[in-house]
């Protein structure tokens, strides 16, 4: 389906070219964090919507049946005639129409105050997003009703959200572990000095855990179980977690206890890749900035950072302090929202495209 067709689908009966009450100045400013796992939308005043980046539609009619958490519960459980899909992979849109439908609901386009005031949108993007990926995101947001789209690098949003001094002379670093990608960026003097990205992230952790439990214990798990095991064994949690799955031999439910030590070994190869990505960013940075970061450490954020033991593994591999964000899952959206109020005072290098 083409972009003009998508716009027609989501127009909701409003005539194209009809005047907007109050003119352009009435447009609402929204910030969007469209992630592989979750989509968050805030206005200047606070949250507008939040939910899983999943859409469930009826095949044939293409009617949307569920969005967000309700659709995520359908993954792996849908009957014939219904398809639940996640329209992003590794932080990039893979299904334009599904992403546009998701964003249409997330932007609140069914609410009266957005029907007459198409929003201006500031959206976070992976640090190494290609021009094609950026264009797909822009098209999806325009189709969902945005009148203007600007893009903000996600690690910059996360750095602002956790309170890093990105405008100061001392170097600082954020490692944003999302579901699809891990973005690493170094900042100093109001500039993003260096950055890199890797697919070693939350989804890769989940898949590795699920595969391990199937091969080691003969358990078949549902789509969401890998993530639940990963976050359940947090550093502050129990030393072992009961996991229930379907026995591959008998087909009956069976429960095993999984320890943090086991999972540490399972995800270790991916953690090493993240550490190597951090090293690559340090190598790209000026010596003084790299020395600052090595001395002061980095901040770990993103939903994937909730993996039990990740912080300790990274600190051991890198030989530097690794601090967790206070609210890792919301750092990027909170930083983007804060950016709206501080954009005029930020250096030109940090302005979005």
Helices and strands as residue ranges (DSSP letters): H 3-9, G 24-26, E 29-34, E 38-43, E 46-52, E 55-58, E 63-67, H 69-72, E 82-85, E 88-89, E 92-93, H 96-106, H 112-115, E 120-125, H 131-143, E 148-153, H 154-161, E 172-177, E 182-188, E 191-198, H 202-217, E 219-220, H 225-232, E 240-247, E 253-259, H 260-284, H 287-296, E 298-301, G 303-306, H 310-318, E 322-324, H 331-342, G 343-345, G 348-350
